[in-house]
Structures are given as structure tokens and as C-alpha cells.
Amino acid sequence: CGSVVKAEDLPRKLGARVRRGPDWTWGDQDGGQGNLGTLTGESAGACGWVSVRWDNGTANRYHADHTFDLEYADSLEDAPDAQMRRAAQAVDGESTRTMTTAAAAAAAAAA
């Protein structure tokens, strides 16, 4: 099991991969047991809550103060370069595939 997600971890852990934590009470909002999401920030106007975008495309906010709805996923996806890539994707809304395809198309056009 990973360590629990705490509101105080942000913004340092922005982009980290997360899953259901010990106090999860949100049914299948995450797409079901074992699915992962990306920590996208603190919830605006909700102290002690963090926001997550799940791999199934849904997004919501979760407790990260006195109860802990989330924990960090133990995987290579927690590496800092992966976190930065996901944070950039969240800002511009493009997937890695889209960005890679666009870069390949630009390289082909330049050749």
C-alpha cells in the first residue's frame, strides 16, 4: 500500500498517480477498485480536499486532511518526469499520444 495523500503535499505532488485510500467511500467514481487517477490540485474553496482526474475520464475532489480517501500508487508513474508530463497535459488538455503525433508530423513536414 502507498502512503496516504495529504492536502499539505500540494503543490509538490501535483501530477502524482493515486488510487483509493483507506477511507474511500465514493463507490466506483474512480472506475472501480484498482483504477488509477492523477492528482490535479487542491479543491478551490474546500480546505483539506484535493482534486483528481481518473483514467476513466471523470474528475472529482476527495478528503485529504482528517480522513484520507486516496493513497499514492506505487509505480514508476510516480517519477518526477512523469508527474511533470501529466501536469503539462492537464494544463493544455492534450494526451501524450496527441503530443507525440503532432511532434512527429512537424518533424516530417520539416524534412
Residue frames as a rotation matrix with the C-alpha (Angstrom) as fourth column:
CYS 1
0.571 0.821 0.000 0.00
0.821 -0.571 0.000 0.00
0.000 0.000 -1.000 0.00
GLY 2
-0.234 -0.617 0.752 1.14
0.567 -0.715 -0.410 3.52
0.790 0.330 0.517 -0.75
SER 3
-0.802 -0.056 -0.595 1.16
0.545 -0.480 -0.688 6.42
-0.247 -0.876 0.415 1.65
VAL 4
0.211 0.977 -0.032 -2.00
0.900 -0.207 -0.384 8.49
-0.382 0.052 -0.923 2.02
VAL 5
-0.307 -0.178 0.935 -2.48
0.666 -0.741 0.078 11.69
0.679 0.647 0.346 0.02
LYS 6
-0.020 0.235 -0.972 -2.45
0.872 -0.472 -0.133 14.78
-0.490 -0.850 -0.195 2.25
ALA 7
0.862 0.422 0.280 -3.54
0.505 -0.764 -0.402 18.27
0.044 0.487 -0.872 1.24
GLU 8
0.698 -0.646 -0.310 -0.21
-0.294 -0.653 0.698 19.58
-0.653 -0.396 -0.645 2.54
ASP 9
0.021 -0.694 0.720 1.59
0.571 0.600 0.561 17.51
-0.821 0.399 0.409 -0.15
LEU 10
0.435 0.227 0.872 0.49
0.888 -0.272 -0.372 20.01
0.152 0.935 -0.319 -2.81
PRO 11
0.734 0.326 -0.597 1.76
-0.639 0.032 -0.769 21.53
-0.231 0.945 0.231 -4.98
ARG 12
-0.241 -0.964 0.116 4.87
-0.860 0.268 0.435 19.34
-0.450 0.005 -0.893 -4.64
LYS 13
-0.641 0.019 0.767 2.97
0.077 0.996 0.040 16.14
-0.763 0.085 -0.640 -5.56
LEU 14
0.249 0.734 -0.632 0.95
-0.629 -0.373 -0.682 17.65
-0.736 0.568 0.369 -8.40
GLY 15
0.184 -0.109 -0.977 0.62
-0.936 0.285 -0.208 15.04
0.301 0.952 -0.049 -11.15
ALA 16
-0.769 -0.483 0.419 1.24
-0.608 0.755 -0.246 12.04
-0.198 -0.444 -0.874 -8.87
ARG 17
-0.370 0.617 -0.694 -0.66
-0.301 0.628 0.718 8.83
0.879 0.475 -0.047 -9.56
VAL 18
-0.682 0.244 0.689 -3.24
-0.713 -0.013 -0.701 7.90
-0.162 -0.970 0.183 -6.92
ARG 19
-0.521 0.601 -0.606 -5.80
0.084 0.743 0.664 5.22
0.850 0.295 -0.437 -6.10
ARG 20
0.572 0.816 0.085 -8.42
-0.097 -0.035 0.995 4.51
0.814 -0.577 0.059 -3.44
GLY 21
-0.536 -0.751 0.385 -7.14
-0.454 -0.128 -0.882 5.07
0.712 -0.648 -0.272 0.07
PRO 22
-0.918 0.042 -0.394 -8.09
0.306 0.707 -0.638 3.69
0.252 -0.706 -0.662 3.48
ASP 23
-0.619 0.709 -0.338 -11.15
0.119 -0.341 -0.933 5.93
-0.777 -0.617 0.126 3.97
TRP 24
-0.958 0.224 -0.180 -12.64
-0.224 -0.186 0.957 5.57
0.181 0.957 0.228 0.46
THR 25
-0.504 0.858 0.099 -16.46
0.288 0.275 -0.917 5.90
-0.814 -0.434 -0.386 0.50
TRP 26
-0.284 0.296 -0.912 -17.12
-0.644 -0.764 -0.047 7.04
-0.710 0.574 0.407 -3.06
GLY 27
0.658 0.616 0.433 -18.35
-0.128 0.658 -0.742 3.87
-0.742 0.433 0.511 -4.76
ASP 28
0.190 -0.550 0.813 -17.00
0.842 0.517 0.153 3.48
-0.505 0.656 0.562 -8.29
GLN 29
0.866 0.090 -0.492 -16.30
-0.075 -0.949 -0.306 7.19
-0.494 0.302 -0.815 -9.03
ASP 30
0.010 -0.981 -0.195 -12.77
-0.660 -0.153 0.735 6.06
-0.751 0.121 -0.649 -9.88
GLY 31
0.076 0.086 -0.993 -13.97
-0.930 0.366 -0.039 3.46
0.361 0.926 0.108 -12.36
GLY 32
0.871 0.317 -0.375 -13.63
-0.166 0.909 0.382 0.60
0.462 -0.271 0.844 -9.87
GLN 33
0.788 -0.558 0.261 -11.17
-0.165 0.217 0.962 -0.99
-0.593 -0.801 0.079 -7.47
GLY 34
0.189 -0.841 0.507 -7.59
0.687 0.482 0.544 -0.90
-0.702 0.246 0.669 -8.79
ASN 35
0.525 0.032 0.850 -8.03
0.759 -0.469 -0.451 2.03
0.384 0.882 -0.271 -11.18
LEU 36
-0.334 -0.766 -0.549 -5.68
0.878 -0.464 0.113 4.99
-0.341 -0.445 0.828 -11.04
GLY 37
0.812 0.503 0.297 -6.01
0.572 -0.788 -0.227 8.72
0.120 0.354 -0.928 -11.33
THR 38
-0.277 -0.886 0.371 -3.81
0.750 -0.441 -0.493 11.82
0.601 0.142 0.787 -11.45
LEU 39
0.107 0.213 -0.971 -3.64
0.862 -0.507 -0.017 14.35
-0.496 -0.835 -0.237 -8.63
THR 40
0.037 0.002 0.999 -4.54
0.851 -0.525 -0.030 17.67
0.525 0.851 -0.021 -10.28
GLY 41
-0.581 -0.336 0.742 -4.54
-0.008 -0.909 -0.418 20.13
0.814 -0.248 0.525 -7.37
GLU 42
-0.899 0.344 -0.271 -6.27
0.274 -0.039 -0.961 21.43
-0.341 -0.938 -0.059 -4.31
SER 43
-0.143 0.925 0.351 -10.02
0.952 0.032 0.303 21.90
0.269 0.378 -0.886 -4.48
ALA 44
-0.734 -0.103 0.671 -10.82
0.112 -0.993 -0.031 25.58
0.670 0.052 0.741 -4.77
GLY 45
-0.231 0.654 0.721 -12.66
-0.752 -0.590 0.294 26.84
0.617 -0.474 0.628 -1.71
ALA 46
0.840 0.504 -0.200 -12.55
-0.292 0.732 0.616 23.46
0.457 -0.459 0.762 0.06
CYS 47
0.020 -0.880 0.475 -9.77
-0.970 -0.133 -0.206 23.30
0.244 -0.457 -0.855 2.65
GLY 48
-0.324 -0.271 0.906 -8.43
-0.640 0.769 0.001 19.78
-0.697 -0.579 -0.422 3.12
TRP 49
0.633 0.551 0.545 -9.71
0.101 0.638 -0.763 18.48
-0.768 0.538 0.348 -0.23
VAL 50
-0.538 -0.791 -0.290 -7.74
-0.313 -0.132 0.941 17.59
-0.783 0.597 -0.176 -3.37
SER 51
0.504 0.696 -0.511 -8.81
-0.714 0.003 -0.700 17.14
-0.486 0.718 0.499 -6.98
VAL 52
-0.488 -0.591 0.643 -8.22
-0.105 0.771 0.629 14.01
-0.867 0.239 -0.438 -9.09
ARG 53
0.219 0.483 -0.848 -8.80
-0.970 0.017 -0.241 13.17
-0.102 0.876 0.472 -12.74
TRP 54
0.180 -0.048 0.983 -9.37
-0.262 0.960 0.095 9.44
-0.948 -0.275 0.160 -13.07
ASP 55
-0.821 -0.570 0.004 -8.13
-0.192 0.282 0.940 7.42
-0.537 0.772 -0.341 -16.02
ASN 56
-0.397 0.759 0.516 -11.78
0.855 0.510 -0.093 6.72
-0.334 0.405 -0.851 -16.91
GLY 57
-0.515 0.089 0.853 -12.14
0.565 -0.713 0.415 10.45
0.645 0.695 0.317 -17.68
THR 58
0.632 0.775 0.001 -14.10
0.488 -0.398 0.777 11.54
0.602 -0.490 -0.630 -14.61
ALA 59
-0.575 -0.765 0.290 -12.83
0.218 -0.485 -0.847 14.11
0.789 -0.424 0.445 -12.12
ASN 60
0.651 0.756 -0.068 -13.80
0.286 -0.162 0.944 14.88
0.703 -0.634 -0.322 -8.54
ARG 61
-0.119 -0.665 0.738 -12.49
-0.637 -0.518 -0.570 16.08
0.761 -0.538 -0.362 -5.19
TYR 62
0.440 0.145 -0.886 -11.58
0.347 0.883 0.317 13.98
0.828 -0.447 0.338 -2.16
HIS 63
0.984 -0.046 0.173 -10.73
-0.178 -0.323 0.930 14.27
0.013 -0.945 -0.326 1.54
ALA 64
0.339 -0.927 -0.159 -7.03
0.468 0.313 -0.826 14.72
0.816 0.205 0.540 2.26
ASP 65
-0.116 -0.320 0.940 -6.95
-0.607 -0.726 -0.323 16.08
0.786 -0.608 -0.110 5.80
HIS 66
-0.278 0.050 0.959 -8.53
-0.924 0.259 -0.281 14.21
-0.262 -0.965 -0.026 8.74
THR 67
0.481 0.325 0.814 -9.80
-0.010 0.931 -0.366 11.37
-0.876 0.168 0.451 6.58
PHE 68
-0.399 -0.785 -0.474 -7.85
-0.620 -0.151 0.770 10.05
-0.676 0.601 -0.426 3.63
ASP 69
0.635 0.769 0.071 -9.77
-0.394 0.402 -0.826 8.96
-0.664 0.497 0.559 0.56
LEU 70
0.880 -0.346 -0.326 -6.64
-0.280 0.176 -0.944 8.49
0.384 0.922 0.058 -1.57
GLU 71
0.522 -0.834 0.179 -3.19
0.038 0.232 0.972 6.95
-0.852 -0.500 0.153 -1.46
TYR 72
0.114 -0.587 -0.802 -0.23
-0.926 -0.355 0.128 7.25
-0.360 0.728 -0.584 -3.78
ALA 73
0.985 0.149 -0.091 0.15
-0.174 0.866 -0.468 4.45
0.009 0.477 0.879 -6.31
ASP 74
0.232 -0.941 0.246 3.45
-0.318 0.165 0.933 2.58
-0.919 -0.295 -0.261 -6.01
SER 75
0.673 -0.008 0.739 4.73
0.639 0.509 -0.576 2.62
-0.372 0.861 0.348 -9.58
LEU 76
-0.449 -0.862 0.233 7.21
0.844 -0.325 0.426 4.13
-0.292 0.388 0.874 -11.97
GLU 77
0.099 0.582 0.807 4.46
0.743 -0.583 0.329 6.61
0.662 0.567 -0.490 -12.87
ASP 78
0.859 0.206 -0.469 5.35
0.495 -0.568 0.657 8.48
-0.131 -0.797 -0.590 -9.66
ALA 79
-0.159 -0.985 0.066 8.72
0.963 -0.141 0.229 9.52
-0.217 0.100 0.971 -11.12
PRO 80
-0.159 0.087 -0.983 9.17
0.248 -0.961 -0.125 13.32
-0.956 -0.264 0.131 -11.24
ASP 81
-0.920 -0.193 -0.342 9.41
-0.254 -0.370 0.893 13.43
-0.299 0.909 0.291 -15.06
ALA 82
-0.657 0.753 0.041 6.12
0.638 0.526 0.563 11.53
0.402 0.396 -0.825 -15.36
GLN 83
-0.029 0.636 -0.771 4.50
0.859 -0.378 -0.344 13.91
-0.511 -0.673 -0.535 -12.88
MET 84
-0.478 -0.215 -0.852 5.65
-0.090 -0.952 0.291 16.95
-0.874 0.216 0.436 -14.84
ARG 85
-0.992 0.125 -0.003 4.41
0.020 0.180 0.983 15.44
0.123 0.976 -0.182 -18.11
ARG 86
-0.342 0.925 -0.168 0.95
0.907 0.371 0.199 14.77
0.246 -0.084 -0.966 -16.63
ALA 87
-0.082 0.283 -0.956 0.77
0.570 -0.773 -0.278 18.26
-0.818 -0.567 -0.098 -15.12
ALA 88
-0.787 -0.256 -0.561 1.55
-0.276 -0.667 0.692 19.79
-0.551 0.700 0.454 -18.50
GLN 89
-0.851 0.522 0.062 -1.09
0.359 0.492 0.793 17.59
0.384 0.697 -0.606 -20.14
ALA 90
-0.152 0.828 -0.540 -3.67
0.959 -0.010 -0.285 18.71
-0.241 -0.561 -0.792 -17.58
VAL 91
-0.286 -0.023 -0.958 -2.93
0.126 -0.992 -0.014 22.33
-0.950 -0.125 0.287 -18.42
ASP 92
-0.693 -0.066 -0.718 -3.06
-0.619 -0.455 0.640 22.05
-0.369 0.888 0.274 -22.18
GLY 93
0.234 0.937 0.260 -5.60
-0.668 0.349 -0.657 19.20
-0.706 -0.020 0.708 -22.39
GLU 94
0.371 -0.149 -0.917 -3.58
-0.831 0.388 -0.399 17.10
0.415 0.909 0.020 -24.83
SER 95
0.931 -0.080 0.357 -2.70
-0.100 0.883 0.458 13.44
-0.352 -0.462 0.814 -24.37
THR 96
-0.017 -0.997 0.080 0.84
-0.292 0.082 0.953 12.14
-0.956 -0.007 -0.292 -24.78
ARG 97
-0.123 0.031 0.992 -0.28
0.763 0.642 0.074 10.38
-0.635 0.766 -0.103 -27.96
THR 98
0.835 0.491 0.249 -1.59
0.541 -0.647 -0.538 13.63
-0.103 0.584 -0.805 -29.43
MET 99
0.710 -0.623 -0.328 1.59
-0.461 -0.764 0.452 15.49
-0.532 -0.170 -0.829 -28.49
THR 100
-0.216 -0.810 0.546 3.78
0.012 0.556 0.831 12.70
-0.976 0.186 -0.110 -29.90
THR 101
0.175 0.382 0.908 1.75
0.899 0.315 -0.305 12.59
-0.402 0.869 -0.288 -33.13
ALA 102
0.978 0.189 -0.084 1.96
0.151 -0.931 -0.331 16.36
-0.141 0.311 -0.940 -33.51
ALA 103
0.333 -0.931 -0.148 5.73
-0.511 -0.310 0.802 16.30
-0.793 -0.192 -0.579 -32.93
ALA 104
-0.275 -0.407 0.871 6.15
0.440 0.752 0.491 13.50
-0.855 0.519 -0.028 -35.50
ALA 105
0.555 0.566 0.610 4.02
0.807 -0.187 -0.560 15.39
-0.203 0.803 -0.561 -38.03
ALA 106
0.906 -0.264 -0.332 6.07
-0.252 -0.965 0.077 18.57
-0.341 0.014 -0.940 -37.50
ALA 107
-0.036 -0.973 0.228 9.33
-0.297 0.228 0.927 16.64
-0.954 -0.035 -0.298 -37.91
ALA 108
-0.100 0.071 0.992 8.05
0.771 0.636 0.032 15.04
-0.629 0.769 -0.118 -41.13
ALA 109
0.847 0.492 0.203 6.96
0.515 -0.662 -0.545 18.40
-0.133 0.566 -0.813 -42.51
ALA 110
0.681 -0.657 -0.324 10.35
-0.476 -0.733 0.486 19.91
-0.557 -0.177 -0.812 -41.74
ALA 111
-0.081 -0.765 0.638 12.21
0.087 0.633 0.770 17.06
-0.993 0.118 0.015 -43.51
